[in-house]
């Protein structure tokens, strides 16, 4: 049978003291001593032998028991236990010192984790978005206050319910759209859905976040209506005011007796002005309808080099210099991107013709996106604030929808469009970024 560590220490101690004790007893009993002395010293030798053996065992086992208690406390999460006799004088003292240092470090880390967890829970409770966590069986494990208000139930009643019982089963699907019209006991409207996976205790869990889009969408809608009414009202006033004025003048001239000699010429001129303003108003409404009817892009392979070269060759007023770039192919609507780039090149050429400068265009790419740039040597942009405001234009014959359409096309492809004045040189630079 294999002996334990304590039994082995005791056995080794007894074996180490056995030769000396046996020799002492041999000399004692073979010498010329009285029986009383022999028995007295025999008992004394045996007691000393056993006492030192058990003491050696205790000296070896006690520090290990202390370290075992400290480790048990760490395993149970009690980081207040410390080992006594910690010093660098011997090996066990060094072990005790390192064990105490480990306990202090774990205690600090646990306090930091608890504080971070408490802060995270506080933030989760206070944010105005509904947060839910479900386990692998889609049973609810956590819900914040916004989620309680959304489901109109306290957390105590909701925890343990399945996602299907809470009308959230479809939100855990991977193919669900990011925005969805849904109704809940506490609210209804359009919701942005964010779904992800995380692990807790080694097991997969679902994280579901629902954000109410109704309020910001209504605010954006209100601001859009305000801008629309302001723009339409301005254009209608510009057209209707002269129409009304000339109509009144022509009406009074017709009712006048006798009529002036040149009344027919005045009539023709007035009607021509009314017709011109009506045509301008028709172009305005047509441009607005065009802006609102931009179709969804039809994705297909587009060779970037051919696309840029083709657009550069369409401009006849000024030679557009094409800078070579890396070979690249993207999935996009080639017709829409061509129209976008034509508008940018046309604006650049218009600006460069004022100063007699040139126009250059090219592209570059990295791992995330493709960037197509167009730069000119024109006078630059006096104000970049209203560039993408519908019907704002600095050209006498401009419609004010070209850049708006360009930005809509770029955003429909998941990209962006920016215009800014060139640094260190006159002119403007347009940058179109498209995801790869």
Backbone torsions as a table, in degrees:
resi	resn	phi	psi	omega
1	UNK	NA	134.2	-178.5
2	UNK	-76.5	129.3	-179.7
3	UNK	-80.8	149.1	174.6
4	UNK	-73.7	172.1	-177.0
5	UNK	-61.6	-44.4	-179.1
6	UNK	-64.3	-41.4	179.7
7	UNK	-65.9	-36.8	179.0
8	UNK	-67.1	-40.9	177.5
9	UNK	-60.6	-43.8	179.1
10	UNK	-65.1	-41.3	179.7
11	UNK	-63.5	-44.3	179.5
12	UNK	-63.5	-36.7	179.0
13	UNK	-67.3	-42.3	178.9
14	UNK	-64.9	-40.9	178.9
15	UNK	-65.2	-39.0	-179.6
16	UNK	-65.7	-34.8	-179.0
17	UNK	-90.3	-8.2	-176.5
18	UNK	-64.5	-46.4	-178.3
19	UNK	-59.5	-46.1	-179.1
20	UNK	-65.2	-42.0	180.0
21	UNK	-66.6	-41.1	178.8
22	UNK	-64.4	-41.8	178.0
23	UNK	-63.5	-41.3	179.7
24	UNK	-64.1	-42.3	179.3
25	UNK	-67.4	-35.8	177.6
26	UNK	-63.3	-47.0	179.5
27	UNK	-65.8	-34.7	-179.0
28	UNK	-66.1	-45.3	-174.1
29	UNK	-83.5	-17.9	175.8
30	UNK	-93.9	-10.3	-179.8
31	UNK	-84.6	176.6	-177.8
32	UNK	-90.5	74.8	-179.5
33	UNK	-124.2	154.7	179.1
34	UNK	-74.1	155.2	178.5
35	UNK	-56.9	-34.9	-179.9
36	UNK	-63.5	-43.7	179.0
37	UNK	-66.7	-41.1	-180.0
38	UNK	-60.8	-47.4	-179.9
39	UNK	-66.9	-36.8	-180.0
40	UNK	-64.4	-48.7	-178.1
41	UNK	-72.3	-28.5	175.3
42	UNK	-62.2	-48.0	177.9
43	UNK	-61.0	-40.3	-178.7
44	UNK	-64.3	-44.6	-178.5
45	UNK	-64.5	-44.6	-179.4
46	UNK	-63.7	-42.0	179.4
47	UNK	-63.0	-43.8	179.5
48	UNK	-64.4	-40.3	-179.7
49	UNK	-61.9	-50.9	179.5
50	UNK	-66.1	-39.0	-179.2
51	UNK	-62.6	-46.7	179.2
52	UNK	-66.1	-34.8	179.2
53	UNK	-65.2	-48.3	178.4
54	UNK	-66.6	-34.9	177.1
55	UNK	-64.1	-41.0	177.8
56	UNK	-62.6	-41.2	177.3
57	UNK	-60.9	-44.9	179.4
58	UNK	-63.7	-40.0	179.1
59	UNK	-63.0	-33.4	-179.4
60	UNK	-82.2	-34.2	-173.4
61	UNK	-86.2	-35.2	-173.9
62	UNK	-59.5	-47.5	178.0
63	UNK	-61.0	-35.3	179.1
64	UNK	-69.6	-36.2	175.4
65	UNK	-64.2	-38.7	177.5
66	UNK	-62.2	-46.4	178.6
67	UNK	-63.6	-36.4	177.1
68	UNK	-63.1	-40.6	178.2
69	UNK	-65.1	-39.4	178.4
70	UNK	-63.8	-44.8	179.1
71	UNK	-63.4	-39.1	177.3
72	UNK	-63.2	-39.9	176.8
73	UNK	-63.1	-41.1	177.8
74	UNK	-63.5	-39.8	179.3
75	UNK	-64.6	-34.8	179.7
76	UNK	-83.7	-3.6	179.6
77	UNK	88.9	10.5	177.2
78	UNK	-97.1	104.6	-176.5
79	UNK	-99.5	14.1	179.3
80	UNK	-90.9	-12.4	-178.3
81	UNK	-76.3	136.7	179.3
82	UNK	-128.3	148.6	177.2
83	UNK	-87.1	133.5	177.7
84	UNK	-82.2	161.3	178.7
85	UNK	72.9	23.8	179.7
86	UNK	-74.7	120.5	178.6
87	UNK	-161.5	173.3	178.4
88	UNK	-104.1	20.3	-178.7
89	UNK	-79.5	-28.4	-179.3
90	UNK	-144.8	177.7	-174.9
91	UNK	-66.7	-45.9	-179.9
92	UNK	-63.9	-36.2	176.8
93	UNK	-63.8	-39.6	177.6
94	UNK	-65.6	-41.6	178.0
95	UNK	-61.1	-43.0	179.1
96	UNK	-63.5	-40.0	179.1
97	UNK	-63.1	-46.4	179.4
98	UNK	-65.7	-35.4	178.5
99	UNK	-65.5	-40.9	177.6
100	UNK	-65.4	-38.9	178.1
101	UNK	-65.1	-40.4	177.2
102	UNK	-63.0	-41.3	179.0
103	UNK	-62.6	-42.7	179.1
104	UNK	-64.4	-40.6	179.9
105	UNK	-64.5	-45.1	179.3
106	UNK	-64.0	-35.1	178.8
107	UNK	-64.8	-43.5	178.7
108	UNK	-65.0	-42.0	179.8
109	UNK	-65.2	-38.2	179.4
110	UNK	-66.9	-41.3	177.6
111	UNK	-62.0	-42.3	178.2
112	UNK	-63.3	-41.1	178.9
113	UNK	-65.9	-40.5	178.7
114	UNK	-64.9	-41.7	178.9
115	UNK	-65.7	-41.7	178.7
116	UNK	-64.7	-40.5	178.3
117	UNK	-64.6	-40.9	178.6
118	UNK	-64.1	-41.2	177.6
119	UNK	-63.8	-43.4	179.7
120	UNK	-62.1	-43.8	178.5
121	UNK	-63.7	-38.2	179.1
122	UNK	-64.0	-44.2	178.7
123	UNK	-64.1	-42.9	179.9
124	UNK	-62.5	-35.1	-179.9
125	UNK	-72.7	-33.2	-171.5
126	UNK	-91.4	-23.3	-177.0
127	UNK	-66.9	152.3	-174.0
128	UNK	-93.8	39.6	172.2
129	UNK	-130.7	145.9	-177.8
130	UNK	-81.1	125.3	-178.2
131	UNK	-120.7	129.1	178.6
132	UNK	-130.9	145.6	169.9
133	UNK	-125.9	135.6	-179.7
134	UNK	-123.7	147.9	176.3
135	UNK	-83.0	-172.5	-176.5
136	UNK	-63.6	-26.3	177.3
137	UNK	-89.0	11.6	178.8
138	UNK	60.1	36.9	172.7
139	UNK	-99.9	137.0	-174.8
140	UNK	-67.7	129.0	179.0
141	UNK	-116.0	-20.8	178.5
142	UNK	-153.7	141.9	174.2
143	UNK	-148.0	137.3	178.9
144	UNK	-90.8	-178.0	-175.4
145	UNK	-64.7	-37.8	178.3
146	UNK	-62.6	-37.1	175.9
147	UNK	-66.6	-36.9	176.5
148	UNK	-63.5	-42.9	178.5
149	UNK	-65.9	-36.2	-178.7
150	UNK	-66.2	-40.9	-178.8
151	UNK	-93.0	-3.1	176.0
152	UNK	57.8	37.0	177.8
153	UNK	-144.7	147.8	175.1
154	UNK	-71.2	160.2	-177.0
155	UNK	-62.4	-31.9	-178.4
156	UNK	-60.8	-33.3	179.8
157	UNK	-85.4	-23.6	-175.8
158	UNK	-85.6	-35.3	-175.7
159	UNK	-60.7	134.1	-178.7
160	UNK	95.0	-15.1	178.2
161	UNK	-74.9	152.4	178.8
162	UNK	-82.4	160.4	178.6
163	UNK	-61.8	-34.3	177.5
164	UNK	-66.0	-38.1	178.0
165	UNK	-64.7	-30.4	-177.9
166	UNK	-92.4	6.5	-178.8
167	UNK	64.1	31.7	179.6
168	UNK	-118.2	8.0	-176.8
169	UNK	-60.7	-42.0	-178.2
170	UNK	-69.7	-21.6	179.4
171	UNK	-71.8	-18.6	179.7
172	UNK	-90.1	1.2	178.7
173	UNK	-77.8	144.5	-177.7
174	UNK	-74.6	-25.3	-176.7
175	UNK	-96.6	15.7	-179.8
176	UNK	-76.8	142.9	177.4
177	UNK	-67.6	159.9	-177.8
178	UNK	-70.5	-22.8	178.6
179	UNK	-129.0	136.9	-173.9
180	UNK	-149.9	141.0	174.6
181	UNK	-83.4	117.9	-176.2
182	UNK	-140.9	157.2	177.4
183	UNK	-123.6	135.2	178.6
184	UNK	-128.2	165.0	179.5
185	UNK	-57.9	-31.7	-176.6
186	UNK	-96.7	-17.8	-177.8
187	UNK	-167.0	163.6	176.1
188	UNK	-146.7	155.5	-179.4
189	UNK	152.1	-156.4	-179.5
190	UNK	-99.8	130.2	-172.8
191	UNK	-124.2	138.8	170.9
192	UNK	-88.8	127.3	-173.1
193	UNK	-111.5	125.2	174.7
194	UNK	-121.7	123.1	-176.7
195	UNK	-129.4	131.6	178.0
196	UNK	-146.7	173.0	-179.5
197	UNK	-117.3	145.9	172.5
198	UNK	-147.4	168.5	-179.0
199	UNK	-116.6	137.8	175.8
200	UNK	-137.8	123.3	-175.4
201	UNK	65.2	26.3	-179.1
202	UNK	80.3	-1.5	-177.6
203	UNK	-108.7	144.0	-179.8
204	UNK	-71.5	141.7	177.1
205	UNK	-133.6	156.9	176.9
206	UNK	-100.9	136.6	171.8
207	UNK	-113.4	123.4	-177.8
208	UNK	-124.0	127.0	179.7
209	UNK	-124.6	126.1	179.3
210	UNK	-116.7	122.4	178.5
211	UNK	-114.2	131.7	-179.9
212	UNK	-76.9	116.4	179.6
213	UNK	-93.7	-6.8	-173.5
214	UNK	-63.4	-47.1	-176.5
215	UNK	-65.4	-51.4	177.8
216	UNK	-64.1	-33.7	177.9
217	UNK	-65.6	-39.9	177.4
218	UNK	-65.0	-38.3	178.6
219	UNK	-66.3	-43.1	177.2
220	UNK	-64.4	-38.8	178.2
221	UNK	-63.7	-42.2	179.1
222	UNK	-62.4	-44.1	178.9
223	UNK	-66.0	-37.4	178.0
224	UNK	-64.3	-41.5	177.8
225	UNK	-63.6	-39.3	178.7
226	UNK	-62.5	-45.9	178.9
227	UNK	-64.3	-40.4	-179.9
228	UNK	-62.9	-46.8	-179.6
229	UNK	-63.6	-38.5	-179.9
230	UNK	-64.9	-44.4	-178.9
231	UNK	-68.1	-47.2	-179.1
232	UNK	-64.8	-41.3	178.9
233	UNK	-61.6	-41.0	179.1
234	UNK	-63.3	-45.7	-178.4
235	UNK	-67.9	-40.2	178.7
236	UNK	-64.4	-41.0	178.5
237	UNK	-63.8	-39.8	-179.9
238	UNK	-63.5	-31.2	-178.1
239	UNK	-91.9	-38.7	-174.9
240	UNK	-77.4	-29.8	-178.9
241	UNK	-61.4	-52.4	177.4
242	UNK	-65.7	-33.6	177.8
243	UNK	-61.5	-45.9	179.4
244	UNK	-63.5	-42.5	-177.8
245	UNK	-63.5	-46.4	-178.8
246	UNK	-70.2	-35.1	178.0
247	UNK	-63.0	-42.4	177.8
248	UNK	-64.7	-41.4	-179.9
249	UNK	-64.3	-43.1	179.6
250	UNK	-66.8	-37.8	178.5
251	UNK	-63.5	-43.2	178.8
252	UNK	-68.2	-32.7	-179.7
253	UNK	-69.7	-37.4	179.8
254	UNK	-67.7	-37.6	-178.1
255	UNK	-79.7	-5.6	-178.3
256	UNK	-80.1	139.2	176.7
257	UNK	-132.4	128.6	-5.4
258	UNK	-76.8	156.9	-179.1
259	UNK	-75.8	151.7	176.4
260	UNK	-64.8	158.6	179.9
261	UNK	-64.0	-35.0	-177.1
262	UNK	-100.1	27.3	-175.9
263	UNK	-66.7	-29.8	178.8
264	UNK	-68.5	-38.9	177.6
265	UNK	-64.9	-41.9	177.6
266	UNK	-64.0	-37.4	179.1
267	UNK	-63.6	-46.4	179.5
268	UNK	-62.3	-41.6	-178.4
269	UNK	-67.0	-40.6	178.9
270	UNK	-65.6	-43.5	178.9
271	UNK	-65.0	-34.8	178.5
272	UNK	-65.0	-40.1	178.8
273	UNK	-66.5	-42.7	177.8
274	UNK	-61.4	-42.2	178.8
275	UNK	-63.6	-40.3	-179.6
276	UNK	-65.2	-42.8	-179.9
277	UNK	-68.5	-35.2	176.8
278	UNK	-65.7	-40.1	177.7
279	UNK	-64.6	-38.9	177.4
280	UNK	-62.5	-41.1	178.6
281	UNK	-66.3	-35.0	177.1
282	UNK	-67.1	-40.3	176.9
283	UNK	-63.9	-37.4	179.3
284	UNK	-62.0	-48.6	-180.0
285	UNK	-66.7	-35.2	176.7
286	UNK	-65.2	-39.7	177.9
287	UNK	-65.2	-38.9	178.7
288	UNK	-66.6	-38.7	177.7
289	UNK	-65.5	-37.6	177.2
290	UNK	-64.2	-38.6	179.5
291	UNK	-66.3	-32.3	-176.7
292	UNK	-86.4	-13.3	-175.5
293	UNK	-106.8	26.7	179.0
294	UNK	-65.4	118.4	-176.5
295	UNK	-74.7	164.2	175.2
296	UNK	-69.0	142.3	-178.5
297	UNK	-66.3	141.3	174.7
298	UNK	-96.6	109.1	-172.6
299	UNK	-73.3	131.2	171.7
300	UNK	-159.6	170.1	-176.4
301	UNK	-71.5	131.8	179.3
302	UNK	-128.1	121.7	175.5
303	UNK	-80.1	119.6	-172.5
304	UNK	-64.9	-42.7	-178.9
305	UNK	-62.0	-45.1	178.0
306	UNK	-64.6	-39.5	179.9
307	UNK	-61.0	-49.5	-178.2
308	UNK	-66.0	-44.1	-178.8
309	UNK	-64.4	-39.4	-179.6
310	UNK	-63.7	-43.2	179.8
311	UNK	-67.4	-39.4	179.3
312	UNK	-62.6	-34.2	-179.7
313	UNK	-76.9	-12.0	-179.5
314	UNK	-79.2	-19.3	-176.8
315	UNK	-85.1	117.8	-176.1
316	UNK	-98.4	-19.3	-175.3
317	UNK	-75.3	-28.5	-174.6
318	UNK	-152.0	139.3	178.4
319	UNK	-72.3	125.0	178.9
320	UNK	-97.0	120.4	-179.0
321	UNK	-81.3	126.5	-180.0
322	UNK	-102.4	120.5	178.5
323	UNK	-88.2	129.5	-178.0
324	UNK	-66.6	146.4	178.8
325	UNK	-136.2	-179.6	-179.1
326	UNK	-69.2	154.4	177.6
327	UNK	-68.6	128.7	-176.9
328	UNK	-150.2	147.1	176.2
329	UNK	-134.5	133.8	179.9
330	UNK	-126.7	159.8	174.0
331	UNK	-97.6	114.6	-176.3
332	UNK	-162.6	175.6	174.5
333	UNK	-86.9	105.0	-175.6
334	UNK	-61.4	-37.9	-179.2
335	UNK	-65.1	-45.2	179.9
336	UNK	-65.4	-43.5	179.6
337	UNK	-64.7	-35.3	177.6
338	UNK	-65.5	-43.2	177.5
339	UNK	-62.3	-40.5	178.2
340	UNK	-59.4	-50.2	-176.6
341	UNK	-68.8	-32.9	176.4
342	UNK	-61.0	-43.7	179.3
343	UNK	-62.6	-43.2	-179.9
344	UNK	-64.3	-43.7	-179.9
345	UNK	-66.3	-39.6	179.6
346	UNK	-62.8	-42.9	177.6
347	UNK	-63.3	-40.9	179.8
348	UNK	-64.5	-41.0	178.9
349	UNK	-66.1	-42.4	177.8
350	UNK	-57.7	-41.6	-179.1
351	UNK	-70.2	-39.7	-177.0
352	UNK	-72.2	-29.3	178.1
353	UNK	-65.0	-25.0	178.9
354	UNK	-69.9	-31.2	-175.8
355	UNK	-112.4	-3.0	-178.5
356	UNK	75.8	22.6	-179.6
357	UNK	-92.4	-167.2	-177.8
358	UNK	-118.8	176.2	179.3
359	UNK	-130.7	134.1	178.8
360	UNK	-128.9	148.1	177.8
361	UNK	-147.8	154.6	-179.6
362	UNK	-172.5	-169.7	-179.3
363	UNK	-150.1	156.8	173.7
364	UNK	-145.8	163.0	-175.9
365	UNK	-145.1	156.3	167.9
366	UNK	-136.1	-165.1	-175.0
367	UNK	-68.3	-21.0	-171.7
368	UNK	-104.0	-36.0	-171.8
369	UNK	-151.6	164.5	172.4
370	UNK	-107.9	135.3	179.4
371	UNK	-120.5	120.5	175.4
372	UNK	-106.5	129.3	-176.0
373	UNK	-124.3	147.1	176.2
374	UNK	-133.9	123.2	179.4
375	UNK	-127.0	149.2	-178.8
376	UNK	-130.9	171.1	178.1
377	UNK	-109.7	30.6	-178.3
378	UNK	-78.0	-167.2	-177.9
379	UNK	-74.1	-9.8	-178.8
380	UNK	90.2	-178.2	-177.2
381	UNK	-101.5	119.0	177.6
382	UNK	-70.3	-29.8	-177.8
383	UNK	-151.3	120.0	-178.6
384	UNK	-97.4	2.6	-174.8
385	UNK	-69.4	-41.3	-173.0
386	UNK	-104.4	19.7	-176.0
387	UNK	-60.2	-38.9	-175.3
388	UNK	-104.7	20.0	173.1
389	UNK	-84.4	126.4	-178.2
390	UNK	-55.8	134.5	175.4
391	UNK	70.5	8.9	170.0
392	UNK	-88.5	127.3	-179.1
393	UNK	-148.0	151.6	175.6
394	UNK	-105.8	0.8	179.8
395	UNK	-94.6	142.2	-179.5
396	UNK	-61.1	-35.7	-178.2
397	UNK	-108.5	16.3	-177.5
398	UNK	-78.6	152.3	178.9
399	UNK	-94.2	-22.1	179.3
400	UNK	81.3	15.8	178.9
401	UNK	-118.6	-6.6	-175.8
402	UNK	-60.8	-52.3	-178.9
403	UNK	-69.1	-32.7	177.7
404	UNK	-63.8	-43.8	176.8
405	UNK	-62.9	-40.6	179.3
406	UNK	-60.7	-44.4	-179.4
407	UNK	-68.2	-38.7	177.5
408	UNK	-61.9	-41.0	178.6
409	UNK	-64.5	-44.3	179.7
410	UNK	-61.6	-45.1	-179.1
411	UNK	-70.1	-30.7	176.4
412	UNK	-65.7	-23.8	176.0
413	UNK	-94.4	9.9	-180.0
414	UNK	78.0	17.5	-177.7
415	UNK	-113.9	-158.7	-178.2
416	UNK	-151.4	159.2	179.5
417	UNK	-134.3	129.4	178.6
418	UNK	-131.8	148.0	174.0
419	UNK	-128.9	135.7	179.1
420	UNK	-154.6	157.0	176.9
421	UNK	-71.4	144.2	179.4
422	UNK	-69.6	142.1	178.8
423	UNK	-89.5	128.3	178.3
424	UNK	81.0	4.3	-179.8
425	UNK	-156.0	152.0	177.4
426	UNK	-71.6	157.1	177.5
427	UNK	110.8	-176.5	-175.0
428	UNK	-128.7	155.2	177.9
429	UNK	-130.5	128.7	175.6
430	UNK	-106.0	134.5	-178.8
431	UNK	-124.6	121.8	177.0
432	UNK	-108.9	120.0	178.9
433	UNK	-110.8	128.4	179.0
434	UNK	-127.7	137.5	-179.4
435	UNK	-69.5	146.6	176.3
436	UNK	-93.8	NA	NA
